[in-house]
Amino acid sequence: MVLLPVIQDEVEVLTDGEQVEKTLSIIELITSGGSSGMVIILILFLLLIVATYIYFERIFAIKAASKVDSNFMNQIKDHVSHGKIDSAQMLCAQQNSPVSRLIAKGITRIGKPLEDINTAIENAGRLEIYSLEKNVSILATISGVAPMIGFLGTVVGMILSIFELANAGGTIQMDVLASGLYTAMTTTVGGLIVGIIAYVAYNHIVVRTNKVVYQMEANSVEFLDHLNEPI
């Protein structure tokens, strides 16, 4: 009779005597790590929000930058061949894309040596690339920092577990170690998840940016070749 309360405390039973299978939600898993674990998880969550915002903001910006009319260069070459410089500049202004801005910069230098035109286009291209890569380095930083923050939580959790164990009088009890172990495991998993997401997002943006840069270079070369054609 004395052991009955102890048994009821350790095992939850149904009315028919079957054992209840206990589940642990994500919220319970995070809160089980104590205040230190929750603080680290909160930091990781904020980093995830920042990474997600930068990713989608850059994707939309790059998508808009890559839109160029397939007949754009043919129209530019036609205007330049017939001396309609103003019409060519107006067409570039209507397109309002990195490619059109590079071509517009080259058009403003028509009449000068080809090397000067090439230099002007290259300088404008560097500014366009810088604009495309805005805040992308933050994604790279998050992809490296997030796992490190997670591992920091692991160390903190293990320190808490050792501290609780040292104050437990030499008896090992899992409930004493649980809080520190939860902190160690949840922060590690959280840091790796955020780091992986940021890493994949960074590489995807780099690939998309490189495609736009290639597009800019191809159109610039086509424009310069047209200027270099004999009349």
ABEGO torsion letter per residue (X at the ends): XAAAAAAAAABBBBAAGBBBBBBBBAAAAAAAAEAAAAAAAAAAAAAAAAAAAAAAAAAAAAAAAABBBAAAAAAAAAAAAAGBAAAAAAAAAAAGBAAAAAAAAAAAABGBBAAAAAAAAAAAAAAAAAAAABGAAAAAAAAAAAAAAAAAAAAAAAAAAAAAAAAAGGBBBAAAAAAAAAAAAAAAAAAAAAAAAAAAAAAAAAAAAAAAAAAAAAAAAAAAAAAABBX
